[in-house]
Amino acid sequence: MALNRRHVLALAAGAAIVPALEMLPGRAMAAPEEASKLISDFAGGKEVQSGKITLTAPEIAENGNTVPISVEVESAMEGDDMVAQVLILADGNPSPDVATFNFTALSGSAAATTRMRLAKTQNVIAVAKMADGSVYMDKKEVKVTIGGCGG
């Protein structure tokens, strides 16, 4: 069979489309192990404890495109009882690292509010690192009815 110009163009277009489809966002989801590694790296070898940090997230998010969350850490915000950073993760998103909030004594309190995208039902995790090196974590499962990352 002889290839005419239309066949060559169709083949070329198909060859360009296949790699492009493989690069579409939201195709590959992160494994919870990736979020665990990020937590471990953030903790710097310290044991992650519960308490001190409170993550507020909806139990059900009807639309994963805009899920409100807030985080607050009990702290005097001075000396060793100061929050240095808070890491927010979504363990089922293509990239689980959502945000990092940095605090100083001038912050007054360690609290932050934001909105995030969730690709599917998954855990949202907040991890706080204190000035003395201690690390605290809170986790909430958010059920998503319409995915925000292409799902």
Contacts in CASP RR format, 6 or more apart in sequence:
PFRMAT RR
TARGET T0000
AUTHOR 0000-0000-0000
METHOD contacts of the structure
MODEL  1
MALNRRHVLALAAGAAIVPALEMLPGRAMAAPEEASKLISDFAGGKEVQS
GKITLTAPEIAENGNTVPISVEVESAMEGDDMVAQVLILADGNPSPDVAT
FNFTALSGSAAATTRMRLAKTQNVIAVAKMADGSVYMDKKEVKVTIGGCG
G
3 11 0 8 1.000
25 94 0 8 1.000
25 149 0 8 1.000
25 150 0 8 1.000
26 94 0 8 1.000
26 119 0 8 1.000
26 149 0 8 1.000
26 150 0 8 1.000
26 151 0 8 1.000
27 94 0 8 1.000
28 94 0 8 1.000
29 92 0 8 1.000
29 93 0 8 1.000
29 94 0 8 1.000
29 119 0 8 1.000
29 120 0 8 1.000
30 91 0 8 1.000
30 92 0 8 1.000
30 93 0 8 1.000
30 94 0 8 1.000
30 95 0 8 1.000
30 96 0 8 1.000
31 92 0 8 1.000
32 91 0 8 1.000
32 92 0 8 1.000
32 123 0 8 1.000
34 91 0 8 1.000
34 96 0 8 1.000
35 89 0 8 1.000
35 90 0 8 1.000
35 91 0 8 1.000
35 92 0 8 1.000
35 96 0 8 1.000
35 123 0 8 1.000
35 125 0 8 1.000
38 87 0 8 1.000
38 89 0 8 1.000
38 96 0 8 1.000
38 97 0 8 1.000
39 48 0 8 1.000
39 87 0 8 1.000
39 89 0 8 1.000
39 125 0 8 1.000
39 127 0 8 1.000
39 137 0 8 1.000
42 85 0 8 1.000
42 87 0 8 1.000
42 127 0 8 1.000
42 129 0 8 1.000
42 135 0 8 1.000
43 127 0 8 1.000
43 129 0 8 1.000
43 135 0 8 1.000
44 135 0 8 1.000
46 133 0 8 1.000
46 134 0 8 1.000
46 135 0 8 1.000
47 135 0 8 1.000
48 127 0 8 1.000
48 135 0 8 1.000
48 136 0 8 1.000
48 137 0 8 1.000
49 134 0 8 1.000
49 135 0 8 1.000
49 136 0 8 1.000
49 137 0 8 1.000
50 136 0 8 1.000
50 137 0 8 1.000
50 138 0 8 1.000
51 74 0 8 1.000
51 136 0 8 1.000
51 138 0 8 1.000
52 73 0 8 1.000
52 74 0 8 1.000
52 75 0 8 1.000
52 128 0 8 1.000
52 130 0 8 1.000
52 136 0 8 1.000
53 71 0 8 1.000
53 72 0 8 1.000
53 73 0 8 1.000
53 74 0 8 1.000
53 86 0 8 1.000
53 126 0 8 1.000
53 127 0 8 1.000
53 128 0 8 1.000
53 136 0 8 1.000
53 137 0 8 1.000
53 138 0 8 1.000
54 71 0 8 1.000
54 72 0 8 1.000
54 73 0 8 1.000
54 74 0 8 1.000
54 138 0 8 1.000
55 69 0 8 1.000
55 70 0 8 1.000
55 71 0 8 1.000
55 124 0 8 1.000
55 125 0 8 1.000
55 126 0 8 1.000
55 138 0 8 1.000
55 139 0 8 1.000
55 140 0 8 1.000
56 69 0 8 1.000
56 70 0 8 1.000
56 71 0 8 1.000
56 72 0 8 1.000
56 140 0 8 1.000
57 67 0 8 1.000
57 68 0 8 1.000
57 69 0 8 1.000
57 124 0 8 1.000
57 140 0 8 1.000
57 142 0 8 1.000
58 67 0 8 1.000
58 68 0 8 1.000
58 142 0 8 1.000
59 140 0 8 1.000
59 141 0 8 1.000
59 142 0 8 1.000
59 143 0 8 1.000
60 142 0 8 1.000
60 143 0 8 1.000
60 145 0 8 1.000
61 67 0 8 1.000
61 118 0 8 1.000
61 142 0 8 1.000
61 143 0 8 1.000
61 144 0 8 1.000
61 145 0 8 1.000
62 145 0 8 1.000
62 146 0 8 1.000
63 144 0 8 1.000
63 145 0 8 1.000
63 146 0 8 1.000
63 147 0 8 1.000
63 148 0 8 1.000
64 117 0 8 1.000
64 118 0 8 1.000
64 119 0 8 1.000
64 144 0 8 1.000
64 146 0 8 1.000
64 147 0 8 1.000
64 148 0 8 1.000
65 117 0 8 1.000
65 146 0 8 1.000
65 147 0 8 1.000
65 148 0 8 1.000
66 115 0 8 1.000
66 116 0 8 1.000
66 117 0 8 1.000
67 115 0 8 1.000
67 116 0 8 1.000
67 117 0 8 1.000
67 118 0 8 1.000
67 124 0 8 1.000
67 142 0 8 1.000
67 144 0 8 1.000
68 113 0 8 1.000
68 114 0 8 1.000
68 115 0 8 1.000
69 88 0 8 1.000
69 113 0 8 1.000
69 114 0 8 1.000
69 115 0 8 1.000
69 116 0 8 1.000
69 124 0 8 1.000
69 126 0 8 1.000
70 111 0 8 1.000
70 112 0 8 1.000
70 113 0 8 1.000
70 114 0 8 1.000
71 86 0 8 1.000
71 88 0 8 1.000
71 101 0 8 1.000
71 111 0 8 1.000
71 112 0 8 1.000
71 113 0 8 1.000
71 126 0 8 1.000
71 128 0 8 1.000
71 138 0 8 1.000
72 109 0 8 1.000
72 110 0 8 1.000
72 111 0 8 1.000
73 83 0 8 1.000
73 86 0 8 1.000
73 110 0 8 1.000
73 111 0 8 1.000
73 128 0 8 1.000
73 136 0 8 1.000
75 81 0 8 1.000
75 82 0 8 1.000
75 83 0 8 1.000
75 109 0 8 1.000
75 110 0 8 1.000
75 130 0 8 1.000
76 82 0 8 1.000
77 83 0 8 1.000
77 103 0 8 1.000
77 105 0 8 1.000
77 107 0 8 1.000
77 108 0 8 1.000
77 109 0 8 1.000
77 110 0 8 1.000
78 105 0 8 1.000
79 105 0 8 1.000
79 131 0 8 1.000
80 130 0 8 1.000
80 131 0 8 1.000
80 132 0 8 1.000
81 130 0 8 1.000
81 131 0 8 1.000
81 132 0 8 1.000
82 103 0 8 1.000
82 104 0 8 1.000
82 105 0 8 1.000
82 110 0 8 1.000
82 130 0 8 1.000
82 131 0 8 1.000
83 103 0 8 1.000
83 107 0 8 1.000
83 110 0 8 1.000
83 128 0 8 1.000
83 129 0 8 1.000
83 130 0 8 1.000
83 131 0 8 1.000
84 102 0 8 1.000
84 103 0 8 1.000
84 129 0 8 1.000
84 130 0 8 1.000
84 131 0 8 1.000
84 133 0 8 1.000
85 100 0 8 1.000
85 101 0 8 1.000
85 102 0 8 1.000
85 103 0 8 1.000
85 128 0 8 1.000
85 129 0 8 1.000
86 100 0 8 1.000
86 101 0 8 1.000
86 103 0 8 1.000
86 110 0 8 1.000
86 112 0 8 1.000
86 126 0 8 1.000
86 127 0 8 1.000
86 128 0 8 1.000
86 129 0 8 1.000
87 97 0 8 1.000
87 99 0 8 1.000
87 100 0 8 1.000
87 125 0 8 1.000
87 126 0 8 1.000
87 127 0 8 1.000
87 128 0 8 1.000
87 129 0 8 1.000
88 98 0 8 1.000
88 99 0 8 1.000
88 100 0 8 1.000
88 101 0 8 1.000
88 114 0 8 1.000
88 116 0 8 1.000
88 124 0 8 1.000
88 125 0 8 1.000
88 126 0 8 1.000
89 96 0 8 1.000
89 97 0 8 1.000
89 98 0 8 1.000
89 124 0 8 1.000
89 125 0 8 1.000
89 126 0 8 1.000
89 127 0 8 1.000
90 96 0 8 1.000
90 98 0 8 1.000
90 116 0 8 1.000
90 118 0 8 1.000
90 119 0 8 1.000
90 122 0 8 1.000
90 123 0 8 1.000
90 124 0 8 1.000
90 125 0 8 1.000
91 122 0 8 1.000
91 123 0 8 1.000
91 125 0 8 1.000
92 118 0 8 1.000
92 119 0 8 1.000
92 120 0 8 1.000
92 122 0 8 1.000
92 123 0 8 1.000
93 117 0 8 1.000
93 118 0 8 1.000
93 119 0 8 1.000
93 122 0 8 1.000
93 149 0 8 1.000
94 119 0 8 1.000
94 149 0 8 1.000
98 116 0 8 1.000
98 124 0 8 1.000
99 112 0 8 1.000
99 114 0 8 1.000
99 116 0 8 1.000
101 112 0 8 1.000
103 110 0 8 1.000
110 128 0 8 1.000
116 124 0 8 1.000
117 148 0 8 1.000
117 149 0 8 1.000
118 124 0 8 1.000
118 142 0 8 1.000
118 144 0 8 1.000
118 147 0 8 1.000
118 148 0 8 1.000
118 149 0 8 1.000
119 144 0 8 1.000
119 147 0 8 1.000
119 148 0 8 1.000
119 149 0 8 1.000
119 150 0 8 1.000
119 151 0 8 1.000
120 144 0 8 1.000
120 147 0 8 1.000
120 151 0 8 1.000
121 141 0 8 1.000
121 142 0 8 1.000
121 143 0 8 1.000
121 144 0 8 1.000
122 141 0 8 1.000
122 142 0 8 1.000
122 144 0 8 1.000
123 139 0 8 1.000
123 140 0 8 1.000
123 141 0 8 1.000
123 142 0 8 1.000
124 139 0 8 1.000
124 140 0 8 1.000
124 141 0 8 1.000
124 142 0 8 1.000
125 137 0 8 1.000
125 138 0 8 1.000
125 139 0 8 1.000
126 137 0 8 1.000
126 138 0 8 1.000
126 139 0 8 1.000
127 135 0 8 1.000
127 136 0 8 1.000
127 137 0 8 1.000
128 135 0 8 1.000
128 136 0 8 1.000
128 137 0 8 1.000
129 135 0 8 1.000
130 136 0 8 1.000
END
